[in-house]
Amino acid sequence: MSASQGLWGRLWRFVRPHRSKLVGVVSLNLLAAVFDVFSFTLLIPFLNALFEQPQLIPSNKVVSAILGTTIGFLLNPADQMGSLRNVIVLVLLAVTLKNVLVWLSGQIGAQLQEFVVRDLRDALYAHLLRLPMSWFTANKVGQVISRMLTDTTNAKAVVTELVTRSIWSTAQVVSTIAIMFAVSWKLSLASLVVVPLTVLSLQPVLRKLRKGYRRMGNEQGEITSMVQEVVSGIRLIKSYGAEVREEQRFVTRNAAFAQGYVRIGRLALMSGPVTETLGAVMAVAILWFGARLVLVEKSLDGALLVTFLIWVMRLLQPLKQLSQVPAAAQQSLASAERIFDVIDSPTETSADRGTNTAPTFTTSLAFDHVTFAYGDDAPALSDVSFSARKGEVIALVGASGAGKSTLIDLVPRFLEPTSGRITLDGVDLRHITLDALRSLTGIVSQDTVLFNDTVRANVAFGRTKVTQVQLDAAARAANAMSFIQELPEGWDTNLGERGSRLSGGQRQRLAIARALLSDPPILILDEATSALDVESERLVQEAIDRLLEGRTVFVIAHRLATIQHADRILVLERGQLVEQGTHADLLARNGAYARLHAMQFNRGGE
């Protein structure tokens, strides 16, 4: 099976649930095509009446049967004008009915394509949510957005081509060719020589188009990434006066992007002229060969030849559209390839081999000779071993890049150890299902994530049934209740994008309230106080102290003053655990922790 056939097959899975609409579109298009051919077939008695032929219906068996059955009773050779009038009325009725059917099929086709792209986007989004963290680390945000929005929209064009244009054009071609062969098989064969020539001549162009559109899809993702970076970092750009530099970067990439589409456009536009040129050759050949049948062989009358030529000319447009479908579909197929690249990426759950769905945490969480490396890079953690007892506050300190965040990401299995193991009450974390393990952890990261929604929705995030009493309790525990009550609409106040209506400290306390609402036995505070002022940090620290009993808390902090009362402090250097103990013990050792402490306080730290 070719790559194209595989893509069509995979896209068909999204069309199949809506096949009733597909059947409706096909049926309506077939009926419309029949009425289209019939309306032009009515020209035969019209021309015969116009030129006062003794027989208004030709002697051809098929055409005579069609016209005799449908309109024979309306034709009277003795009343030429009356017959002309009747034929004109029938032509108008046939054309009107054809266009009503085309409109109906267009409406159903539009619904079909939108429903298909909706389902495709839903499937892609659902899969994205279940991809491992390593996938997001390896892929740019702009590329992800481009595949989610642009590629799914481009893929819709495949359905558009198949449903609205291809089916209608195919129905026109099939019905027209059928009546043409009924009139004269010799003339029809001569007319259709152009079809295989057109298909064969366009194959090299189609292959180049697919590659080009896929490349341009990647380029569009890069531009999206650039815009996303600039919008996110606009404060930095302005503070360094880098507007001109960023403008030049964008102009250069955008110019290359535009030039790429110009090159693709040159290829895509070749199908039309090729088809039309071959069509003109076909029309001339028909005129010559048809004239011979009428004048020399006497096997065809003039009205049939004129009508046949009109059928052929009407055939050129749907043939041209069908010849353009493969070229137009290449962009959609390239986008579909990019979409299925994501869908084919293994999810966390597909790789999860855990079977324990009801883990307990009654004694300890232990790292046993754990090593972790990102790909082929040097290990981010090397042979780390320690045990965190239930109810302990464990602080992680060390310079940037020491491995603190990597260590924390191993607890909820965002990452898996390269070697060694992590156990919960003696059970390897890999034997616990991801959902069950993560239900035991609450996380507040250094990058506070709040959504463009109400305070209530943000704090209750991820939970389906939450009472106001529970919300209030979590907010009080996180020292957030006071400012929530002061908001214009209290719990129902919309926070804006990324919680822009709140200060940094308020955002962080809401994030803590969200984590506490699930009452997790393991609480992870990843740089939770790194960007806070002294007062906000004090409020956060109070929340941590209040919740120590019966809960294990991992705290990462750059400012050592925030973790002096931790039960145990782990000191990491270049991925290795070099020291552990209380604040006083570590200062007394005069080792790595003491050096970090002295450096921070000597430069004006707390």
DODRENMAR-899679 format. One line per field, with one value per residue (C-alpha): residue in one letter; residue number from 1; x, y, z. Coordinates in pm, 1 decimal, always signed. Each point is the difference from the previous one (the first is absolute). Layout:
BEGIN
r: (A/...) $
k: (NUM/...) $
u: (X/...) $
v: (Y/...) $
w: (Z/...) $
! end
This chain:
BEGIN
r: (M/S/A/S/Q/G/L/W/G/R/L/W/R/F/V/R/P/H/R/S/K/L/V/G/V/V/S/L/N/L/L/A/A/V/F/D/V/F/S/F/T/L/L/I/P/F/L/N/A/L/F/E/Q/P/Q/L/I/P/S/N/K/V/V/S/A/I/L/G/T/T/I/G/F/L/L/N/P/A/D/Q/M/G/S/L/R/N/V/I/V/L/V/L/L/A/V/T/L/K/N/V/L/V/W/L/S/G/Q/I/G/A/Q/L/Q/E/F/V/V/R/D/L/R/D/A/L/Y/A/H/L/L/R/L/P/M/S/W/F/T/A/N/K/V/G/Q/V/I/S/R/M/L/T/D/T/T/N/A/K/A/V/V/T/E/L/V/T/R/S/I/W/S/T/A/Q/V/V/S/T/I/A/I/M/F/A/V/S/W/K/L/S/L/A/S/L/V/V/V/P/L/T/V/L/S/L/Q/P/V/L/R/K/L/R/K/G/Y/R/R/M/G/N/E/Q/G/E/I/T/S/M/V/Q/E/V/V/S/G/I/R/L/I/K/S/Y/G/A/E/V/R/E/E/Q/R/F/V/T/R/N/A/A/F/A/Q/G/Y/V/R/I/G/R/L/A/L/M/S/G/P/V/T/E/T/L/G/A/V/M/A/V/A/I/L/W/F/G/A/R/L/V/L/V/E/K/S/L/D/G/A/L/L/V/T/F/L/I/W/V/M/R/L/L/Q/P/L/K/Q/L/S/Q/V/P/A/A/A/Q/Q/S/L/A/S/A/E/R/I/F/D/V/I/D/S/P/T/E/T/S/A/D/R/G/T/N/T/A/P/T/F/T/T/S/L/A/F/D/H/V/T/F/A/Y/G/D/D/A/P/A/L/S/D/V/S/F/S/A/R/K/G/E/V/I/A/L/V/G/A/S/G/A/G/K/S/T/L/I/D/L/V/P/R/F/L/E/P/T/S/G/R/I/T/L/D/G/V/D/L/R/H/I/T/L/D/A/L/R/S/L/T/G/I/V/S/Q/D/T/V/L/F/N/D/T/V/R/A/N/V/A/F/G/R/T/K/V/T/Q/V/Q/L/D/A/A/A/R/A/A/N/A/M/S/F/I/Q/E/L/P/E/G/W/D/T/N/L/G/E/R/G/S/R/L/S/G/G/Q/R/Q/R/L/A/I/A/R/A/L/L/S/D/P/P/I/L/I/L/D/E/A/T/S/A/L/D/V/E/S/E/R/L/V/Q/E/A/I/D/R/L/L/E/G/R/T/V/F/V/I/A/H/R/L/A/T/I/Q/H/A/D/R/I/L/V/L/E/R/G/Q/L/V/E/Q/G/T/H/A/D/L/L/A/R/N/G/A/Y/A/R/L/H/A/M/Q/F/N/R/G/G/E) $
k: (1/2/3/4/5/6/7/8/9/10/11/12/13/14/15/16/17/18/19/20/21/22/23/24/25/26/27/28/29/30/31/32/33/34/35/36/37/38/39/40/41/42/43/44/45/46/47/48/49/50/51/52/53/54/55/56/57/58/59/60/61/62/63/64/65/66/67/68/69/70/71/72/73/74/75/76/77/78/79/80/81/82/83/84/85/86/87/88/89/90/91/92/93/94/95/96/97/98/99/100/101/102/103/104/105/106/107/108/109/110/111/112/113/114/115/116/117/118/119/120/121/122/123/124/125/126/127/128/129/130/131/132/133/134/135/136/137/138/139/140/141/142/143/144/145/146/147/148/149/150/151/152/153/154/155/156/157/158/159/160/161/162/163/164/165/166/167/168/169/170/171/172/173/174/175/176/177/178/179/180/181/182/183/184/185/186/187/188/189/190/191/192/193/194/195/196/197/198/199/200/201/202/203/204/205/206/207/208/209/210/211/212/213/214/215/216/217/218/219/220/221/222/223/224/225/226/227/228/229/230/231/232/233/234/235/236/237/238/239/240/241/242/243/244/245/246/247/248/249/250/251/252/253/254/255/256/257/258/259/260/261/262/263/264/265/266/267/268/269/270/271/272/273/274/275/276/277/278/279/280/281/282/283/284/285/286/287/288/289/290/291/292/293/294/295/296/297/298/299/300/301/302/303/304/305/306/307/308/309/310/311/312/313/314/315/316/317/318/319/320/321/322/323/324/325/326/327/328/329/330/331/332/333/334/335/336/337/338/339/340/341/342/343/344/345/346/347/348/349/350/351/352/353/354/355/356/357/358/359/360/361/362/363/364/365/366/367/368/369/370/371/372/373/374/375/376/377/378/379/380/381/382/383/384/385/386/387/388/389/390/391/392/393/394/395/396/397/398/399/400/401/402/403/404/405/406/407/408/409/410/411/412/413/414/415/416/417/418/419/420/421/422/423/424/425/426/427/428/429/430/431/432/433/434/435/436/437/438/439/440/441/442/443/444/445/446/447/448/449/450/451/452/453/454/455/456/457/458/459/460/461/462/463/464/465/466/467/468/469/470/471/472/473/474/475/476/477/478/479/480/481/482/483/484/485/486/487/488/489/490/491/492/493/494/495/496/497/498/499/500/501/502/503/504/505/506/507/508/509/510/511/512/513/514/515/516/517/518/519/520/521/522/523/524/525/526/527/528/529/530/531/532/533/534/535/536/537/538/539/540/541/542/543/544/545/546/547/548/549/550/551/552/553/554/555/556/557/558/559/560/561/562/563/564/565/566/567/568/569/570/571/572/573/574/575/576/577/578/579/580/581/582/583/584/585/586/587/588/589/590/591/592/593/594/595/596/597/598/599/600/601/602/603/604/605/606) $
u: (+0.0/+137.7/+36.9/-286.7/-231.2/+89.2/-85.3/-331.2/-82.2/+78.5/-200.0/-290.5/-22.0/-106.5/-248.9/-157.6/-206.0/-170.0/-52.9/-375.5/+84.3/+249.9/-268.3/-235.5/+258.3/+78.4/-368.4/-86.4/+300.8/-90.4/-357.7/+126.4/+237.1/-283.0/-216.1/+301.4/+52.2/-374.7/-32.5/+258.6/-148.1/-315.9/+195.4/-36.1/-379.9/+45.5/+251.1/-207.6/-307.4/+202.0/+125.7/-339.8/+113.1/-282.1/+98.8/+55.1/+133.9/+313.4/+18.9/+275.0/-146.1/+111.6/-70.9/-329.9/-105.5/+90.9/-170.4/-296.2/-74.5/+45.0/-117.2/-130.8/-358.8/+99.3/+156.1/-202.9/+187.1/-306.9/+24.6/+366.0/-44.0/-210.6/+266.4/+275.2/-195.9/-50.3/+369.9/+106.7/-228.9/+138.7/+359.5/-72.1/-163.5/+288.7/+265.0/-191.9/-36.7/+367.2/+110.9/-229.2/+157.9/+351.4/-83.8/-131.9/+307.9/+220.7/-172.9/+38.1/+356.9/+90.2/-135.9/+193.5/+334.1/-41.1/-100.6/+295.0/+254.1/-163.7/+51.0/+354.5/+84.5/-162.2/+206.2/+321.4/-68.3/-87.2/+321.9/+207.9/-124.8/+124.4/+346.7/+295.6/+184.5/+301.9/-204.7/-83.7/+363.3/+103.4/-268.6/-43.6/-320.8/-52.6/+26.9/-257.7/-240.3/+53.1/-90.2/-298.9/-153.7/+155.4/+58.1/-345.4/-154.7/+212.9/-98.2/-362.9/+68.5/+37.4/-361.2/-97.6/+164.2/-148.6/-350.0/-86.3/+216.4/+109.3/-333.6/-190.3/+259.6/+18.0/-379.3/+2.4/+275.9/-157.7/-347.7/+130.6/+230.3/-286.5/-224.0/+293.7/+71.1/-370.5/+8.8/+333.0/+261.9/+249.5/-27.0/+10.9/+321.3/+164.4/-110.9/+131.7/+356.5/+90.4/-87.8/+288.2/+238.2/-102.6/+36.6/+343.4/+134.4/-85.8/+157.0/+352.3/-158.2/-212.4/+300.0/+190.3/-305.2/-38.6/+362.1/-26.2/-318.3/+141.6/+312.2/-212.6/-209.7/+316.8/+103.2/-337.6/+49.0/+336.6/-161.9/-270.2/+272.8/+178.4/-317.5/-76.2/+351.5/-18.4/-341.5/+115.8/+326.8/-118.4/+108.5/+356.0/+5.0/-107.3/+234.4/+299.8/-118.3/-0.9/-307.4/+199.9/+191.5/-319.4/-167.9/+288.8/-9.4/-371.0/+28.6/+275.3/-190.0/-331.5/+160.7/+135.7/-343.8/-171.0/+258.3/-58.5/-371.2/+74.9/+202.9/-278.1/-255.5/+186.9/-31.5/-361.1/-114.5/+135.2/-295.2/-254.1/+185.7/+104.1/-358.1/-143.7/+253.2/-69.6/-372.5/+29.3/+177.1/-285.0/-266.9/+167.5/+33.4/-370.5/-103.5/+203.9/-97.2/-366.1/-30.9/+120.8/-267.0/-272.5/+109.2/+179.2/-118.9/-350.7/-3.6/-70.7/-236.8/+91.5/-203.2/+166.5/+346.3/-67.2/-139.5/+292.5/+244.5/-184.4/+23.7/+373.0/+48.1/-203.4/+222.7/+315.0/-81.1/-59.4/+300.7/+209.2/-124.4/+74.6/+349.4/+59.7/-124.0/+323.9/+207.9/-227.5/-9.9/+379.1/-0.5/-273.5/+181.0/+322.4/-191.3/-158.3/+348.0/+104.0/-317.8/+47.7/+365.9/-135.0/-281.0/+250.4/+224.3/-39.5/-195.3/+92.3/-281.7/+102.8/+347.7/-129.5/+48.0/-130.1/-273.4/-41.4/-303.8/-30.8/+342.8/+49.3/+241.9/+52.2/+377.6/+237.7/+89.6/+349.6/+253.6/+218.1/+318.1/-197.5/+173.9/-172.1/+130.2/-176.6/+72.9/+372.2/+91.1/+199.7/-214.2/-212.3/-10.0/+265.3/-47.7/-236.1/-124.9/-208.9/-325.8/-275.0/-212.5/-368.4/-54.1/+349.6/+78.7/+286.3/+178.8/+207.5/+275.4/+281.0/+114.2/-198.3/+39.6/+78.8/-295.6/-262.9/-290.4/+100.1/-14.9/-344.3/-130.0/+89.1/-246.6/-324.8/+176.7/+16.8/+339.1/+112.9/+336.0/+270.0/+116.9/-86.7/-349.8/-233.1/-230.6/-311.9/-42.8/+236.6/-192.7/+184.4/-176.5/+4.5/-235.7/-256.6/-229.6/+62.9/-349.0/+24.7/+349.5/-84.2/-311.7/+241.2/+191.0/-79.7/+236.2/+63.1/+260.2/+226.9/-200.8/-344.1/-264.1/-342.3/-260.6/-220.3/-289.1/-151.1/+177.1/-232.1/+82.3/+373.4/+8.4/-235.1/+198.2/-4.6/-278.0/-362.0/-173.7/+117.9/-202.6/+37.9/+108.9/+291.5/+94.5/-1.2/+207.8/+265.3/+10.1/+45.4/+272.0/+184.4/-54.0/-201.9/-345.3/+54.2/+82.3/-263.1/-269.7/+126.4/-30.7/-296.8/-198.9/+180.4/+31.9/-171.9/+251.5/+165.3/+378.4/+92.7/+273.8/+253.8/-165.7/+102.9/-241.3/+198.6/+344.6/+271.6/-55.0/-375.3/+42.2/+236.1/-236.9/-287.2/+223.7/+74.4/-372.6/-65.0/+260.0/-129.2/-360.9/+78.9/+159.9/+300.3/+229.5/+296.0/+29.8/+261.4/+93.1/+229.0/+157.5/-337.2/+140.4/+275.6/-180.8/-182.3/+53.4/+75.0/-361.9/-135.3/+279.1/-88.7/-362.9/+105.0/+234.3/-279.4/-215.2/+277.4/+55.7/-374.3/-20.4/+308.1/-180.4/-54.6/+127.7/+331.4/+111.2/+280.4/+115.0/+237.6/+118.2/+278.8/-34.7/+130.0/-183.5/-325.7/+114.6/+198.7/-269.9/-23.5/+37.1/+272.4/+190.6/+144.7/+291.9/+53.9/+307.2/+17.0/-262.3/+153.5/-135.2/+300.0/-155.3/-315.4/-108.0/-162.1/+88.5/+210.5/+177.4/+92.7/+133.9/+208.4/+156.0/+127.9/-48.9/-198.4/-310.0/+206.0/+165.4/-338.6/-126.7/+302.9/-12.6/-367.7/+17.8/+326.7/-161.6/-290.2/-229.3/-212.7) $
v: (+0.0/+344.6/+283.5/+188.4/-300.2/-39.1/+362.3/-24.1/-310.3/+170.7/+308.4/-225.7/-113.2/+353.3/+13.2/-338.7/+115.9/+252.8/-234.2/+70.1/+356.9/-131.6/-223.8/+298.3/+213.2/-275.9/-66.5/+366.8/+54.5/-298.7/+127.1/+349.5/-139.8/-194.8/+313.2/+193.5/-246.4/-22.8/+378.2/+2.2/-309.7/+207.4/+208.0/-281.8/+39.1/+377.4/+7.4/-237.5/+218.6/+312.3/-134.2/-151.8/-362.3/-251.9/-199.9/+198.4/-307.1/-155.0/-362.1/-86.5/-274.9/+127.0/+368.0/-85.4/-210.7/+272.9/+283.0/-208.1/-115.3/+334.5/+270.5/-182.3/+96.4/+370.6/-4.8/+48.4/+29.3/+176.0/+271.8/+105.1/+315.6/-183.7/-269.5/+262.1/+165.1/-329.7/-90.2/+340.7/-38.2/-348.7/+125.2/+271.0/-252.4/-249.0/+269.4/+133.7/-344.7/-76.9/+314.3/-69.6/-344.0/+150.1/+250.3/-274.3/-216.3/+302.4/+58.8/-360.5/-8.4/+309.6/-167.1/-315.9/+172.5/+209.0/-302.8/-198.5/+271.9/+43.2/-368.3/+11.0/+299.2/-166.6/-314.8/+198.7/+208.5/-305.8/-167.9/+310.8/+1.3/-355.6/+36.6/-22.3/+309.8/-100.4/+49.4/+358.6/+65.3/-113.4/+198.0/+376.4/+161.5/+163.0/-334.7/-149.8/+291.8/-16.3/-367.9/+49.7/+287.9/+48.0/-363.2/-115.5/+282.6/-94.0/-364.5/+110.0/+82.0/-373.1/-48.9/+312.1/-133.6/-346.5/+100.3/+326.8/+12.6/-355.9/-172.3/+263.5/+5.2/-380.5/-25.5/+250.0/-187.7/-344.2/+105.6/+200.6/-278.0/-250.5/+201.4/+73.2/-372.5/-59.0/+249.8/-104.1/-229.1/+92.1/+371.8/-60.3/-203.8/+271.1/+258.9/-181.6/-63.3/+318.8/-138.5/-247.9/+250.3/+261.9/-235.6/-126.2/+346.5/+129.5/-278.2/+153.6/+333.0/-162.5/-168.7/+329.2/+179.8/-241.8/+49.8/+375.4/+34.9/-209.4/+217.9/+315.4/-140.1/-30.9/+352.6/+135.7/-169.8/+177.7/+338.2/-74.3/-85.1/+326.4/+205.8/-187.7/+66.9/+369.8/+48.2/-183.2/+193.8/+344.7/+161.4/-125.3/+106.3/+351.7/+32.5/-89.9/+203.5/-312.0/+83.6/+49.7/-325.5/-200.1/+169.8/-96.8/-360.4/-21.0/+175.1/-240.5/-313.6/+132.8/+84.4/-355.0/-133.9/+209.8/-98.0/-365.1/+35.7/+183.1/-300.9/-237.4/+222.0/-30.2/-377.1/-1.2/+226.4/-233.4/-241.7/+249.2/+106.7/-359.4/-121.7/+288.0/-35.2/-369.1/+78.3/+240.6/-269.3/-237.1/+250.1/+54.4/-375.5/-46.9/+265.9/-162.7/-358.8/+89.3/+189.3/-312.3/-212.1/+247.6/+84.1/-313.2/-303.6/+141.4/-181.1/+315.1/+290.4/+366.2/+62.9/-293.0/+122.2/+352.1/-138.7/-244.2/+287.3/+191.9/-306.7/-17.4/+369.4/-43.4/-296.7/+212.1/+195.3/-300.0/-175.8/+307.7/+7.6/-368.6/+47.8/+277.4/-205.8/-199.3/+318.9/+181.4/-304.2/-11.1/+285.6/-176.5/-332.7/+166.2/+151.1/-338.0/-152.8/+257.5/-68.2/-376.0/+43.7/+133.9/-255.1/-281.6/+119.8/-238.3/+136.9/-31.0/-245.8/-223.1/-33.1/-35.3/-351.9/+76.5/-221.8/+132.6/+228.7/+53.8/+86.7/+101.7/+242.4/-87.0/-14.0/+149.1/+97.6/-124.4/+61.4/-307.0/+70.1/+206.8/+127.0/+199.6/+139.0/+199.1/-202.7/-31.9/+296.0/-33.5/-120.5/+270.0/-220.0/-254.0/-280.1/+195.7/-180.3/+136.3/-70.4/+252.6/-113.9/+82.7/+340.4/+131.0/+327.9/-66.3/+300.3/-24.4/+255.6/+46.0/+217.6/+23.1/-323.7/-203.7/-233.1/+124.7/+27.2/-327.0/-176.9/+142.2/-100.4/-361.6/-15.1/+23.7/-186.7/+292.6/-159.9/-359.4/-92.0/-113.9/-237.1/-68.2/+22.5/+215.3/-172.7/+100.7/-209.8/-248.4/-17.1/+108.4/+306.0/-170.5/-263.3/+269.3/+135.0/+361.7/+116.6/-162.4/+135.0/+354.5/-0.1/-12.2/+313.1/+368.6/+228.1/+373.4/+82.8/+300.2/+108.2/+60.2/-112.7/+159.2/-19.2/+269.9/-101.9/+76.7/-33.4/-289.3/-188.0/+51.3/-120.6/-294.0/-90.9/-373.8/-75.9/-58.1/+28.4/+269.5/+173.4/+363.3/-112.8/-192.9/+295.9/+238.4/-240.1/-35.7/+377.5/+68.9/-262.0/+168.0/+349.6/+93.7/+58.0/+367.3/+116.7/-228.2/+173.1/+338.1/-87.5/+164.2/-323.7/-205.6/-364.7/+72.7/+265.3/-78.0/+14.0/+79.5/-166.2/-173.6/+168.6/+348.0/+169.7/-128.7/+72.7/-263.6/-86.4/-29.7/-227.4/-222.4/-30.0/-96.5/-268.4/-129.6/-0.7/-201.8/-259.2/-18.1/-48.8/-357.4/-53.7/-189.6/-195.9/+125.8/+372.5/+132.8/+370.0/+60.4/+343.6/+102.6/+311.8/+92.1/+299.3/+130.4/+303.0/-42.8/+32.9/-244.8/-242.0/+18.1/-82.7/-295.4/-125.3/+21.4/-217.4/-258.7/-4.7/-35.4/-306.4/-192.4/-250.9/-330.1/+129.4/-38.5/+327.3/+41.5/+359.9/+145.5/+349.8/+229.3/+216.0/-213.9/+200.9/-163.0/-354.7/+40.3/-180.2/-296.6/-342.1/-84.4/+187.6/-181.8/+171.7/-81.7/+77.0/-94.8/-267.9/-157.8/+4.3/+134.4/+85.6/-47.1/+107.3/+284.8/+364.5/+9.0/-329.8/+105.0/+337.5/-175.4/-227.8/+306.3/-177.1/+66.6/+130.5/+233.0/+141.2/+60.5/+163.9/+226.4/+101.3/+90.3/+198.2/+175.2/+146.2/+140.5/-299.6/-69.6) $
w: (+0.0/-95.0/+249.3/-165.1/+21.3/+365.5/+71.1/-185.8/+200.5/+330.4/-92.9/-99.2/+364.6/+86.4/-288.9/+79.4/+304.1/-230.5/-295.0/-7.7/-99.8/-252.7/-151.8/-14.5/-180.4/-250.3/-70.6/-45.7/-227.3/-213.8/-41.6/-76.7/-264.2/-163.2/-23.3/-131.2/-286.8/-61.8/-34.0/-281.3/-161.0/-45.0/-252.7/-253.6/-52.9/+34.2/-288.6/-208.4/+50.1/-68.0/-332.3/-86.0/-5.5/-61.2/+309.8/+323.2/+184.8/-161.0/-110.4/+252.7/+219.7/+342.2/-62.4/-169.9/+299.7/+251.7/-184.9/-115.9/+354.7/+172.2/-242.3/-309.2/+77.9/+0.6/-348.0/-316.7/-334.7/-143.4/+269.4/-3.6/+213.7/+256.2/+23.9/+39.2/+281.2/+181.9/-29.7/+135.0/+304.1/+65.1/-28.5/+259.1/+234.5/-36.5/+62.2/+303.1/+152.2/-65.3/+182.0/+297.1/+30.4/-27.8/+274.9/+229.0/-58.1/+69.9/+333.0/+109.3/-132.1/+203.1/+314.9/-79.6/-44.2/+316.0/+207.9/-135.1/+80.1/+342.5/+74.4/-135.8/+218.5/+302.8/-56.3/-39.6/+311.5/+209.2/-113.7/+75.0/+358.1/+46.9/-152.1/+239.2/+119.7/-208.7/-319.3/+94.4/+87.1/-348.1/-191.1/-21.0/+118.2/-339.9/-177.5/+234.1/-55.1/-375.8/-10.6/+227.4/-197.5/-345.5/-92.7/+107.4/-203.6/-302.6/+39.0/-31.7/-363.8/-70.2/+103.6/-193.0/-316.0/+42.0/+100.8/-167.9/-311.7/-76.4/+49.9/-195.1/-276.7/-12.4/-21.7/-287.9/-179.7/+44.2/-108.0/-295.7/-120.4/+28.6/-231.4/-232.7/-46.8/-56.3/-286.6/-159.3/+149.1/-274.3/+69.7/+376.7/-16.9/-206.5/+255.5/+306.7/-116.0/+187.6/+346.1/+52.1/-162.5/+256.6/+298.1/-105.5/-79.3/+348.3/+212.9/+32.3/+97.3/+271.2/+164.0/+18.2/+136.9/+294.4/+106.2/-44.1/+205.9/+283.6/+5.2/+4.4/+285.0/+206.3/-98.7/+109.2/+335.3/+34.6/-69.4/+256.4/+253.1/-74.3/+52.0/+322.0/+132.8/-85.7/+161.1/+314.0/+17.0/-113.1/+329.0/-47.9/-365.9/+85.1/+296.8/-220.5/-299.6/-215.6/-208.0/-322.0/+48.5/+57.1/-294.6/-227.8/+122.7/-77.8/-337.8/-108.9/+98.3/-131.5/-336.5/-28.5/+93.2/-268.3/-262.3/+81.8/-66.5/-326.6/-116.9/+102.3/-173.2/-329.4/+21.1/+118.4/-283.6/-268.1/+20.5/-135.7/-315.9/-78.0/+27.8/-198.9/-281.7/-33.8/+15.3/-292.6/-201.6/+87.1/-114.7/-337.4/-50.1/+77.4/-250.1/-274.6/+77.4/+68.9/-327.2/-179.8/+175.8/-103.0/-353.9/-119.7/+197.6/+63.1/+340.3/+200.8/-55.7/+46.0/+316.6/+175.1/-100.8/+129.5/+325.9/+25.7/-36.7/+274.1/+224.5/-64.5/+74.8/+316.9/+81.9/-9.6/+317.2/+231.2/-157.2/+69.3/+359.3/+45.3/-140.8/+253.1/+295.4/+42.0/-12.4/+242.8/+227.7/+40.8/+253.7/+194.0/-11.8/+114.0/+293.5/+69.3/+14.6/+261.6/+199.6/-6.3/+97.0/+329.6/+33.1/-62.7/+284.0/+294.9/+294.2/+364.3/+61.5/-293.4/+152.4/+357.6/+136.2/+347.7/+142.1/+355.2/-7.0/+376.1/+138.9/+362.2/+160.7/+363.2/+51.4/-256.8/-355.9/-81.6/-278.4/-46.7/-204.8/-253.1/-313.0/-274.6/-331.0/-273.1/-313.4/-63.9/+222.2/+318.4/+294.2/+162.2/+313.2/+98.0/+254.5/+228.5/+310.6/+287.6/+180.5/+77.2/+292.8/+12.9/+157.6/-76.2/-170.4/-240.5/-149.9/-317.0/-52.7/-246.4/-286.8/-324.1/-194.8/+311.5/-69.4/+247.1/-246.3/-167.5/+335.2/+71.2/-346.2/+75.4/+292.4/-207.1/-285.0/-237.2/-60.9/+51.2/+159.5/-240.8/+270.2/+361.9/+138.0/+209.0/+246.8/+188.4/+312.8/-163.2/-331.3/-316.6/-145.4/-340.5/+141.7/+87.3/-271.9/-96.7/+97.5/+343.2/+66.0/-104.5/+215.8/+295.8/-101.3/-2.8/-192.1/+5.8/-264.2/-33.4/-307.4/+146.7/-249.4/+30.0/-271.8/-151.4/+222.8/+340.3/+334.6/+80.3/-320.5/+47.9/+359.6/-71.8/-314.6/-68.3/+249.9/-100.4/+338.7/+239.3/+269.6/+97.0/+347.8/-156.4/-218.1/+296.7/+210.7/-271.6/-55.7/+372.7/+29.0/-288.9/+148.1/-309.2/+148.6/+83.2/-351.7/-159.9/+205.8/-118.3/-371.2/-183.8/-27.3/+261.2/-100.6/-333.0/-111.0/-332.9/+40.5/-361.5/-202.3/+229.8/+299.1/-112.6/+244.1/+298.9/+142.2/-4.6/+363.9/-44.7/-301.5/+193.7/+295.1/-230.2/-150.0/+350.6/+82.1/-315.8/+102.7/+355.9/-103.6/-103.5/+344.4/-140.5/+232.2/-206.7/-69.9/-242.5/+10.7/-296.4/+55.5/+145.3/+167.3/-247.0/-151.4/+307.4/+216.3/+369.9/+114.7/-257.1/+77.8/+369.6/-81.2/-212.3/+267.6/+255.2/-228.3/-22.8/+377.6/+61.3/-222.1/+113.7/+220.2/-175.0/-335.7/-178.8/-159.8/-254.5/-22.8/-257.8/+91.6/-108.0/+309.9/+282.5/+265.6/-109.6/+80.4/+321.2/+198.8/-239.1/+162.4/-246.6/-268.9/-302.6/-170.9/-367.9/-208.6/-368.9/+45.5/+309.7/+354.1/+190.8/+336.7/+203.0/+347.0/+192.5/-52.2/+317.8/-74.6/-350.8/+112.6/+263.0/-262.3/-187.2/-333.1/-317.7/+178.9/+217.7/-313.5/-166.6/+318.0/+29.2/-366.5/+19.8/+319.5/-88.9/-311.6/+197.2/+21.8/+300.5) $
! end
